Amino acid sequence: MKRKRPKLSSLLFAAFIVLLLIPQTRRPIQVALNQAKLWVWSPSALDMEDQTELAPFTYLLSDLDGTSQRMDIGTGKVTFISYWATWCPPCIAELPSIDELYADYGHQVDFILLTQEDPEVVSNFLQKKGLDLPVFIPQMRAPEQLYSRSIPTNYLIDGTGKILIKETGAADWNSTRVRAILDGLLPNKS
């Protein structure tokens, strides 16, 4: 009786599973898979009936140096809020696209990237990745409409407090679609 040889695809799949089980290779593989998702997925505006309105509020935050900050939400300025962590593969995958969007729109849109991690860990991560993003530690509980158990969860909120985009998981924030939405909210973009 002849023994059947395993197919190459079966061997590659088994090797992939083994690599996912090894802690040192798991995160880079997960980040790469999420980066591949960015090639095909960018956020879009919620349908009108799914858009919720936040009552205007002031988010109490501290920056990575420990300085208290207050960010007004829903009081005239467009706001981008991201809940993320340095250990989260989908977060790591999408941060460069957020960084590019921030570079072009940061002077007209309030970008608030929120994490619960140690500020030194976050600062080292941002420096290592070459990211220049405004990261804060929340000093209060978010309103119920901004509460999510998943990271990354990102929101684009118009100047009146309406949540136009809510996206969970990695997405390409530097896409033509997102830029068109922002340009529509910022008619005087320069």
mmCIF file of the C-alpha atoms, coordinates in Angstrom:
data_MODEL
# 
_entry.id   MODEL 
# 
loop_
_atom_site.group_PDB 
_atom_site.id 
_atom_site.type_symbol 
_atom_site.label_atom_id 
_atom_site.label_alt_id 
_atom_site.label_comp_id 
_atom_site.label_asym_id 
_atom_site.label_entity_id 
_atom_site.label_seq_id 
_atom_site.pdbx_PDB_ins_code 
_atom_site.Cartn_x 
_atom_site.Cartn_y 
_atom_site.Cartn_z 
_atom_site.occupancy 
_atom_site.B_iso_or_equiv 
_atom_site.pdbx_formal_charge 
_atom_site.auth_seq_id 
_atom_site.auth_comp_id 
_atom_site.auth_asym_id 
_atom_site.auth_atom_id 
_atom_site.pdbx_PDB_model_num 
ATOM 1   C CA . MET A 1 1   ? 0.000   0.000  0.000  1.00 0.00 ? 1   MET A CA 1 
ATOM 2   C CA . LYS A 1 2   ? 1.357   3.403  -1.027 1.00 0.00 ? 2   LYS A CA 1 
ATOM 3   C CA . ARG A 1 3   ? 1.534   6.201  1.490  1.00 0.00 ? 3   ARG A CA 1 
ATOM 4   C CA . LYS A 1 4   ? -0.088  9.421  0.410  1.00 0.00 ? 4   LYS A CA 1 
ATOM 5   C CA . ARG A 1 5   ? 2.193   12.447 0.361  1.00 0.00 ? 5   ARG A CA 1 
ATOM 6   C CA . PRO A 1 6   ? 0.875   15.565 2.057  1.00 0.00 ? 6   PRO A CA 1 
ATOM 7   C CA . LYS A 1 7   ? -0.008  18.388 -0.271 1.00 0.00 ? 7   LYS A CA 1 
ATOM 8   C CA . LEU A 1 8   ? 2.124   21.509 -0.255 1.00 0.00 ? 8   LEU A CA 1 
ATOM 9   C CA . SER A 1 9   ? -0.911  23.614 0.708  1.00 0.00 ? 9   SER A CA 1 
ATOM 10  C CA . SER A 1 10  ? -1.504  21.403 3.763  1.00 0.00 ? 10  SER A CA 1 
ATOM 11  C CA . LEU A 1 11  ? 2.120   21.746 4.837  1.00 0.00 ? 11  LEU A CA 1 
ATOM 12  C CA . LEU A 1 12  ? 2.033   25.529 4.403  1.00 0.00 ? 12  LEU A CA 1 
ATOM 13  C CA . PHE A 1 13  ? -1.194  25.768 6.393  1.00 0.00 ? 13  PHE A CA 1 
ATOM 14  C CA . ALA A 1 14  ? 0.297   23.658 9.211  1.00 0.00 ? 14  ALA A CA 1 
ATOM 15  C CA . ALA A 1 15  ? 3.429   25.841 9.255  1.00 0.00 ? 15  ALA A CA 1 
ATOM 16  C CA . PHE A 1 16  ? 1.242   28.970 9.421  1.00 0.00 ? 16  PHE A CA 1 
ATOM 17  C CA . ILE A 1 17  ? -0.677  27.556 12.410 1.00 0.00 ? 17  ILE A CA 1 
ATOM 18  C CA . VAL A 1 18  ? 2.580   26.702 14.198 1.00 0.00 ? 18  VAL A CA 1 
ATOM 19  C CA . LEU A 1 19  ? 3.885   30.239 13.602 1.00 0.00 ? 19  LEU A CA 1 
ATOM 20  C CA . LEU A 1 20  ? 0.676   31.657 15.087 1.00 0.00 ? 20  LEU A CA 1 
ATOM 21  C CA . LEU A 1 21  ? 1.236   29.578 18.217 1.00 0.00 ? 21  LEU A CA 1 
ATOM 22  C CA . ILE A 1 22  ? 4.713   31.000 18.795 1.00 0.00 ? 22  ILE A CA 1 
ATOM 23  C CA . PRO A 1 23  ? 4.415   34.313 20.700 1.00 0.00 ? 23  PRO A CA 1 
ATOM 24  C CA . GLN A 1 24  ? 7.371   35.960 18.901 1.00 0.00 ? 24  GLN A CA 1 
ATOM 25  C CA . THR A 1 25  ? 5.818   35.428 15.456 1.00 0.00 ? 25  THR A CA 1 
ATOM 26  C CA . ARG A 1 26  ? 2.120   35.753 16.327 1.00 0.00 ? 26  ARG A CA 1 
ATOM 27  C CA . ARG A 1 27  ? 1.923   39.558 16.560 1.00 0.00 ? 27  ARG A CA 1 
ATOM 28  C CA . PRO A 1 28  ? 3.865   40.319 13.340 1.00 0.00 ? 28  PRO A CA 1 
ATOM 29  C CA . ILE A 1 29  ? 1.656   37.861 11.442 1.00 0.00 ? 29  ILE A CA 1 
ATOM 30  C CA . GLN A 1 30  ? -1.521  39.364 12.908 1.00 0.00 ? 30  GLN A CA 1 
ATOM 31  C CA . VAL A 1 31  ? -0.339  42.895 12.067 1.00 0.00 ? 31  VAL A CA 1 
ATOM 32  C CA . ALA A 1 32  ? 0.489   41.825 8.503  1.00 0.00 ? 32  ALA A CA 1 
ATOM 33  C CA . LEU A 1 33  ? -2.946  40.222 8.052  1.00 0.00 ? 33  LEU A CA 1 
ATOM 34  C CA . ASN A 1 34  ? -4.621  43.412 9.326  1.00 0.00 ? 34  ASN A CA 1 
ATOM 35  C CA . GLN A 1 35  ? -2.455  45.523 7.002  1.00 0.00 ? 35  GLN A CA 1 
ATOM 36  C CA . ALA A 1 36  ? -3.669  43.396 4.114  1.00 0.00 ? 36  ALA A CA 1 
ATOM 37  C CA . LYS A 1 37  ? -7.232  44.211 5.191  1.00 0.00 ? 37  LYS A CA 1 
ATOM 38  C CA . LEU A 1 38  ? -6.411  47.933 4.855  1.00 0.00 ? 38  LEU A CA 1 
ATOM 39  C CA . TRP A 1 39  ? -5.858  47.465 1.108  1.00 0.00 ? 39  TRP A CA 1 
ATOM 40  C CA . VAL A 1 40  ? -9.531  46.630 0.680  1.00 0.00 ? 40  VAL A CA 1 
ATOM 41  C CA . TRP A 1 41  ? -11.359 48.218 3.618  1.00 0.00 ? 41  TRP A CA 1 
ATOM 42  C CA . SER A 1 42  ? -11.951 51.866 4.389  1.00 0.00 ? 42  SER A CA 1 
ATOM 43  C CA . PRO A 1 43  ? -14.677 53.250 6.642  1.00 0.00 ? 43  PRO A CA 1 
ATOM 44  C CA . SER A 1 44  ? -17.797 54.837 5.250  1.00 0.00 ? 44  SER A CA 1 
ATOM 45  C CA . ALA A 1 45  ? -20.432 57.069 6.813  1.00 0.00 ? 45  ALA A CA 1 
ATOM 46  C CA . LEU A 1 46  ? -23.180 55.392 8.777  1.00 0.00 ? 46  LEU A CA 1 
ATOM 47  C CA . ASP A 1 47  ? -26.654 55.423 7.267  1.00 0.00 ? 47  ASP A CA 1 
ATOM 48  C CA . MET A 1 48  ? -28.645 58.440 8.478  1.00 0.00 ? 48  MET A CA 1 
ATOM 49  C CA . GLU A 1 49  ? -30.863 56.294 10.707 1.00 0.00 ? 49  GLU A CA 1 
ATOM 50  C CA . ASP A 1 50  ? -27.786 54.763 12.387 1.00 0.00 ? 50  ASP A CA 1 
ATOM 51  C CA . GLN A 1 51  ? -26.099 58.086 13.182 1.00 0.00 ? 51  GLN A CA 1 
ATOM 52  C CA . THR A 1 52  ? -26.400 59.023 16.847 1.00 0.00 ? 52  THR A CA 1 
ATOM 53  C CA . GLU A 1 53  ? -26.157 62.469 18.330 1.00 0.00 ? 53  GLU A CA 1 
ATOM 54  C CA . LEU A 1 54  ? -23.900 63.086 21.315 1.00 0.00 ? 54  LEU A CA 1 
ATOM 55  C CA . ALA A 1 55  ? -24.857 65.807 23.747 1.00 0.00 ? 55  ALA A CA 1 
ATOM 56  C CA . PRO A 1 56  ? -21.964 68.298 23.765 1.00 0.00 ? 56  PRO A CA 1 
ATOM 57  C CA . PHE A 1 57  ? -19.441 67.395 26.463 1.00 0.00 ? 57  PHE A CA 1 
ATOM 58  C CA . THR A 1 58  ? -15.894 68.053 27.574 1.00 0.00 ? 58  THR A CA 1 
ATOM 59  C CA . TYR A 1 59  ? -13.584 65.042 27.565 1.00 0.00 ? 59  TYR A CA 1 
ATOM 60  C CA . LEU A 1 60  ? -11.193 65.207 30.530 1.00 0.00 ? 60  LEU A CA 1 
ATOM 61  C CA . LEU A 1 61  ? -7.831  63.769 29.500 1.00 0.00 ? 61  LEU A CA 1 
ATOM 62  C CA . SER A 1 62  ? -4.172  63.832 30.329 1.00 0.00 ? 62  SER A CA 1 
ATOM 63  C CA . ASP A 1 63  ? -1.423  63.854 27.732 1.00 0.00 ? 63  ASP A CA 1 
ATOM 64  C CA . LEU A 1 64  ? 1.527   61.479 27.869 1.00 0.00 ? 64  LEU A CA 1 
ATOM 65  C CA . ASP A 1 65  ? 3.450   63.973 30.023 1.00 0.00 ? 65  ASP A CA 1 
ATOM 66  C CA . GLY A 1 66  ? 0.651   63.926 32.618 1.00 0.00 ? 66  GLY A CA 1 
ATOM 67  C CA . THR A 1 67  ? -0.692  67.397 31.815 1.00 0.00 ? 67  THR A CA 1 
ATOM 68  C CA . SER A 1 68  ? -4.475  67.693 32.152 1.00 0.00 ? 68  SER A CA 1 
ATOM 69  C CA . GLN A 1 69  ? -6.320  68.483 28.950 1.00 0.00 ? 69  GLN A CA 1 
ATOM 70  C CA . ARG A 1 70  ? -9.933  69.317 28.126 1.00 0.00 ? 70  ARG A CA 1 
ATOM 71  C CA . MET A 1 71  ? -11.347 68.548 24.687 1.00 0.00 ? 71  MET A CA 1 
ATOM 72  C CA . ASP A 1 72  ? -14.784 69.844 23.756 1.00 0.00 ? 72  ASP A CA 1 
ATOM 73  C CA . ILE A 1 73  ? -16.841 67.423 21.659 1.00 0.00 ? 73  ILE A CA 1 
ATOM 74  C CA . GLY A 1 74  ? -19.895 68.491 19.678 1.00 0.00 ? 74  GLY A CA 1 
ATOM 75  C CA . THR A 1 75  ? -19.307 72.209 20.087 1.00 0.00 ? 75  THR A CA 1 
ATOM 76  C CA . GLY A 1 76  ? -18.416 73.202 16.541 1.00 0.00 ? 76  GLY A CA 1 
ATOM 77  C CA . LYS A 1 77  ? -15.253 71.291 15.632 1.00 0.00 ? 77  LYS A CA 1 
ATOM 78  C CA . VAL A 1 78  ? -15.017 67.933 13.857 1.00 0.00 ? 78  VAL A CA 1 
ATOM 79  C CA . THR A 1 79  ? -13.475 65.265 16.093 1.00 0.00 ? 79  THR A CA 1 
ATOM 80  C CA . PHE A 1 80  ? -11.744 61.960 15.382 1.00 0.00 ? 80  PHE A CA 1 
ATOM 81  C CA . ILE A 1 81  ? -11.618 59.648 18.431 1.00 0.00 ? 81  ILE A CA 1 
ATOM 82  C CA . SER A 1 82  ? -9.716  56.375 18.505 1.00 0.00 ? 82  SER A CA 1 
ATOM 83  C CA . TYR A 1 83  ? -9.609  53.823 21.327 1.00 0.00 ? 83  TYR A CA 1 
ATOM 84  C CA . TRP A 1 84  ? -6.494  51.710 20.846 1.00 0.00 ? 84  TRP A CA 1 
ATOM 85  C CA . ALA A 1 85  ? -3.505  49.969 22.501 1.00 0.00 ? 85  ALA A CA 1 
ATOM 86  C CA . THR A 1 86  ? 0.136   49.327 21.619 1.00 0.00 ? 86  THR A CA 1 
ATOM 87  C CA . TRP A 1 87  ? -0.303  45.542 21.970 1.00 0.00 ? 87  TRP A CA 1 
ATOM 88  C CA . CYS A 1 88  ? -3.309  45.364 19.608 1.00 0.00 ? 88  CYS A CA 1 
ATOM 89  C CA . PRO A 1 89  ? -2.402  44.069 16.085 1.00 0.00 ? 89  PRO A CA 1 
ATOM 90  C CA . PRO A 1 90  ? -5.342  45.776 14.282 1.00 0.00 ? 90  PRO A CA 1 
ATOM 91  C CA . CYS A 1 91  ? -4.443  49.041 16.051 1.00 0.00 ? 91  CYS A CA 1 
ATOM 92  C CA . ILE A 1 92  ? -0.802  48.756 15.000 1.00 0.00 ? 92  ILE A CA 1 
ATOM 93  C CA . ALA A 1 93  ? -1.880  48.054 11.417 1.00 0.00 ? 93  ALA A CA 1 
ATOM 94  C CA . GLU A 1 94  ? -4.138  51.107 11.082 1.00 0.00 ? 94  GLU A CA 1 
ATOM 95  C CA . LEU A 1 95  ? -2.092  53.716 12.998 1.00 0.00 ? 95  LEU A CA 1 
ATOM 96  C CA . PRO A 1 96  ? 0.044   54.758 9.994  1.00 0.00 ? 96  PRO A CA 1 
ATOM 97  C CA . SER A 1 97  ? -3.123  55.631 8.040  1.00 0.00 ? 97  SER A CA 1 
ATOM 98  C CA . ILE A 1 98  ? -4.412  57.664 11.006 1.00 0.00 ? 98  ILE A CA 1 
ATOM 99  C CA . ASP A 1 99  ? -1.014  59.383 11.224 1.00 0.00 ? 99  ASP A CA 1 
ATOM 100 C CA . GLU A 1 100 ? -1.208  60.362 7.527  1.00 0.00 ? 100 GLU A CA 1 
ATOM 101 C CA . LEU A 1 101 ? -4.754  61.675 7.964  1.00 0.00 ? 101 LEU A CA 1 
ATOM 102 C CA . TYR A 1 102 ? -3.670  63.633 11.041 1.00 0.00 ? 102 TYR A CA 1 
ATOM 103 C CA . ALA A 1 103 ? -0.764  65.182 9.121  1.00 0.00 ? 103 ALA A CA 1 
ATOM 104 C CA . ASP A 1 104 ? -3.217  66.665 6.597  1.00 0.00 ? 104 ASP A CA 1 
ATOM 105 C CA . TYR A 1 105 ? -6.256  67.408 8.776  1.00 0.00 ? 105 TYR A CA 1 
ATOM 106 C CA . GLY A 1 106 ? -4.861  67.837 12.300 1.00 0.00 ? 106 GLY A CA 1 
ATOM 107 C CA . HIS A 1 107 ? -5.022  71.645 12.067 1.00 0.00 ? 107 HIS A CA 1 
ATOM 108 C CA . GLN A 1 108 ? -8.810  71.538 11.432 1.00 0.00 ? 108 GLN A CA 1 
ATOM 109 C CA . VAL A 1 109 ? -9.962  68.348 13.154 1.00 0.00 ? 109 VAL A CA 1 
ATOM 110 C CA . ASP A 1 110 ? -9.439  67.415 16.808 1.00 0.00 ? 110 ASP A CA 1 
ATOM 111 C CA . PHE A 1 111 ? -7.695  64.043 16.844 1.00 0.00 ? 111 PHE A CA 1 
ATOM 112 C CA . ILE A 1 112 ? -7.989  62.237 20.182 1.00 0.00 ? 112 ILE A CA 1 
ATOM 113 C CA . LEU A 1 113 ? -6.290  58.857 20.411 1.00 0.00 ? 113 LEU A CA 1 
ATOM 114 C CA . LEU A 1 114 ? -7.109  57.231 23.743 1.00 0.00 ? 114 LEU A CA 1 
ATOM 115 C CA . THR A 1 115 ? -5.349  54.436 25.563 1.00 0.00 ? 115 THR A CA 1 
ATOM 116 C CA . GLN A 1 116 ? -5.248  53.103 29.119 1.00 0.00 ? 116 GLN A CA 1 
ATOM 117 C CA . GLU A 1 117 ? -1.595  52.092 28.899 1.00 0.00 ? 117 GLU A CA 1 
ATOM 118 C CA . ASP A 1 118 ? 1.436   53.415 30.724 1.00 0.00 ? 118 ASP A CA 1 
ATOM 119 C CA . PRO A 1 119 ? 2.460   56.731 29.095 1.00 0.00 ? 119 PRO A CA 1 
ATOM 120 C CA . GLU A 1 120 ? 6.119   55.684 28.871 1.00 0.00 ? 120 GLU A CA 1 
ATOM 121 C CA . VAL A 1 121 ? 5.191   52.492 27.000 1.00 0.00 ? 121 VAL A CA 1 
ATOM 122 C CA . VAL A 1 122 ? 3.038   54.534 24.598 1.00 0.00 ? 122 VAL A CA 1 
ATOM 123 C CA . SER A 1 123 ? 5.741   57.188 24.055 1.00 0.00 ? 123 SER A CA 1 
ATOM 124 C CA . ASN A 1 124 ? 8.347   54.521 23.291 1.00 0.00 ? 124 ASN A CA 1 
ATOM 125 C CA . PHE A 1 125 ? 5.954   52.779 20.892 1.00 0.00 ? 125 PHE A CA 1 
ATOM 126 C CA . LEU A 1 126 ? 5.152   56.014 19.018 1.00 0.00 ? 126 LEU A CA 1 
ATOM 127 C CA . GLN A 1 127 ? 8.833   56.912 18.750 1.00 0.00 ? 127 GLN A CA 1 
ATOM 128 C CA . LYS A 1 128 ? 9.794   53.428 17.536 1.00 0.00 ? 128 LYS A CA 1 
ATOM 129 C CA . LYS A 1 129 ? 7.051   53.493 14.870 1.00 0.00 ? 129 LYS A CA 1 
ATOM 130 C CA . GLY A 1 130 ? 7.800   57.099 13.847 1.00 0.00 ? 130 GLY A CA 1 
ATOM 131 C CA . LEU A 1 131 ? 4.250   58.267 14.592 1.00 0.00 ? 131 LEU A CA 1 
ATOM 132 C CA . ASP A 1 132 ? 3.353   61.836 15.566 1.00 0.00 ? 132 ASP A CA 1 
ATOM 133 C CA . LEU A 1 133 ? -0.136  61.446 17.007 1.00 0.00 ? 133 LEU A CA 1 
ATOM 134 C CA . PRO A 1 134 ? -1.950  63.210 19.857 1.00 0.00 ? 134 PRO A CA 1 
ATOM 135 C CA . VAL A 1 135 ? -2.388  60.419 22.407 1.00 0.00 ? 135 VAL A CA 1 
ATOM 136 C CA . PHE A 1 136 ? -4.207  60.866 25.695 1.00 0.00 ? 136 PHE A CA 1 
ATOM 137 C CA . ILE A 1 137 ? -5.214  58.920 28.777 1.00 0.00 ? 137 ILE A CA 1 
ATOM 138 C CA . PRO A 1 138 ? -8.931  59.369 29.569 1.00 0.00 ? 138 PRO A CA 1 
ATOM 139 C CA . GLN A 1 139 ? -9.676  60.797 33.011 1.00 0.00 ? 139 GLN A CA 1 
ATOM 140 C CA . MET A 1 140 ? -13.392 60.112 32.856 1.00 0.00 ? 140 MET A CA 1 
ATOM 141 C CA . ARG A 1 141 ? -15.816 57.549 31.517 1.00 0.00 ? 141 ARG A CA 1 
ATOM 142 C CA . ALA A 1 142 ? -16.906 58.195 27.943 1.00 0.00 ? 142 ALA A CA 1 
ATOM 143 C CA . PRO A 1 143 ? -20.563 58.840 27.153 1.00 0.00 ? 143 PRO A CA 1 
ATOM 144 C CA . GLU A 1 144 ? -22.516 55.641 26.508 1.00 0.00 ? 144 GLU A CA 1 
ATOM 145 C CA . GLN A 1 145 ? -22.568 56.243 22.721 1.00 0.00 ? 145 GLN A CA 1 
ATOM 146 C CA . LEU A 1 146 ? -18.749 56.083 22.674 1.00 0.00 ? 146 LEU A CA 1 
ATOM 147 C CA . TYR A 1 147 ? -18.457 52.981 24.823 1.00 0.00 ? 147 TYR A CA 1 
ATOM 148 C CA . SER A 1 148 ? -17.118 49.847 23.162 1.00 0.00 ? 148 SER A CA 1 
ATOM 149 C CA . ARG A 1 149 ? -15.390 46.740 24.469 1.00 0.00 ? 149 ARG A CA 1 
ATOM 150 C CA . SER A 1 150 ? -13.434 46.282 21.231 1.00 0.00 ? 150 SER A CA 1 
ATOM 151 C CA . ILE A 1 151 ? -10.250 47.990 20.111 1.00 0.00 ? 151 ILE A CA 1 
ATOM 152 C CA . PRO A 1 152 ? -9.575  49.607 17.879 1.00 0.00 ? 152 PRO A CA 1 
ATOM 153 C CA . THR A 1 153 ? -12.861 51.486 17.816 1.00 0.00 ? 153 THR A CA 1 
ATOM 154 C CA . ASN A 1 154 ? -12.798 54.799 15.988 1.00 0.00 ? 154 ASN A CA 1 
ATOM 155 C CA . TYR A 1 155 ? -15.345 57.571 15.620 1.00 0.00 ? 155 TYR A CA 1 
ATOM 156 C CA . LEU A 1 156 ? -15.681 60.538 13.304 1.00 0.00 ? 156 LEU A CA 1 
ATOM 157 C CA . ILE A 1 157 ? -17.946 63.109 14.935 1.00 0.00 ? 157 ILE A CA 1 
ATOM 158 C CA . ASP A 1 158 ? -19.185 66.247 13.212 1.00 0.00 ? 158 ASP A CA 1 
ATOM 159 C CA . GLY A 1 159 ? -19.248 69.692 14.819 1.00 0.00 ? 159 GLY A CA 1 
ATOM 160 C CA . THR A 1 160 ? -22.747 69.176 16.217 1.00 0.00 ? 160 THR A CA 1 
ATOM 161 C CA . GLY A 1 161 ? -21.876 65.896 17.948 1.00 0.00 ? 161 GLY A CA 1 
ATOM 162 C CA . LYS A 1 162 ? -23.319 63.529 15.351 1.00 0.00 ? 162 LYS A CA 1 
ATOM 163 C CA . ILE A 1 163 ? -21.386 60.268 15.023 1.00 0.00 ? 163 ILE A CA 1 
ATOM 164 C CA . LEU A 1 164 ? -20.880 59.953 11.270 1.00 0.00 ? 164 LEU A CA 1 
ATOM 165 C CA . ILE A 1 165 ? -18.521 56.970 11.340 1.00 0.00 ? 165 ILE A CA 1 
ATOM 166 C CA . LYS A 1 166 ? -18.091 54.249 13.926 1.00 0.00 ? 166 LYS A CA 1 
ATOM 167 C CA . GLU A 1 167 ? -15.570 51.602 12.897 1.00 0.00 ? 167 GLU A CA 1 
ATOM 168 C CA . THR A 1 168 ? -14.350 48.639 14.924 1.00 0.00 ? 168 THR A CA 1 
ATOM 169 C CA . GLY A 1 169 ? -11.265 46.795 13.717 1.00 0.00 ? 169 GLY A CA 1 
ATOM 170 C CA . ALA A 1 170 ? -8.487  47.864 11.377 1.00 0.00 ? 170 ALA A CA 1 
ATOM 171 C CA . ALA A 1 171 ? -9.417  50.215 8.549  1.00 0.00 ? 171 ALA A CA 1 
ATOM 172 C CA . ASP A 1 172 ? -7.693  52.548 6.102  1.00 0.00 ? 172 ASP A CA 1 
ATOM 173 C CA . TRP A 1 173 ? -8.392  56.001 7.553  1.00 0.00 ? 173 TRP A CA 1 
ATOM 174 C CA . ASN A 1 174 ? -6.296  57.740 4.908  1.00 0.00 ? 174 ASN A CA 1 
ATOM 175 C CA . SER A 1 175 ? -8.661  56.622 2.145  1.00 0.00 ? 175 SER A CA 1 
ATOM 176 C CA . THR A 1 176 ? -10.306 58.727 -0.521 1.00 0.00 ? 176 THR A CA 1 
ATOM 177 C CA . ARG A 1 177 ? -13.682 57.921 1.057  1.00 0.00 ? 177 ARG A CA 1 
ATOM 178 C CA . VAL A 1 178 ? -12.741 59.256 4.515  1.00 0.00 ? 178 VAL A CA 1 
ATOM 179 C CA . ARG A 1 179 ? -11.028 62.304 3.008  1.00 0.00 ? 179 ARG A CA 1 
ATOM 180 C CA . ALA A 1 180 ? -14.182 63.071 0.979  1.00 0.00 ? 180 ALA A CA 1 
ATOM 181 C CA . ILE A 1 181 ? -16.287 62.950 4.143  1.00 0.00 ? 181 ILE A CA 1 
ATOM 182 C CA . LEU A 1 182 ? -13.852 65.263 5.947  1.00 0.00 ? 182 LEU A CA 1 
ATOM 183 C CA . ASP A 1 183 ? -13.664 67.628 2.977  1.00 0.00 ? 183 ASP A CA 1 
ATOM 184 C CA . GLY A 1 184 ? -17.468 67.787 3.027  1.00 0.00 ? 184 GLY A CA 1 
ATOM 185 C CA . LEU A 1 185 ? -17.388 68.742 6.711  1.00 0.00 ? 185 LEU A CA 1 
ATOM 186 C CA . LEU A 1 186 ? -14.537 71.221 6.194  1.00 0.00 ? 186 LEU A CA 1 
ATOM 187 C CA . PRO A 1 187 ? -15.432 73.273 3.131  1.00 0.00 ? 187 PRO A CA 1 
ATOM 188 C CA . ASN A 1 188 ? -12.525 75.652 3.759  1.00 0.00 ? 188 ASN A CA 1 
ATOM 189 C CA . LYS A 1 189 ? -9.827  72.951 3.952  1.00 0.00 ? 189 LYS A CA 1 
ATOM 190 C CA . SER A 1 190 ? -6.499  74.387 2.958  1.00 0.00 ? 190 SER A CA 1 
# 
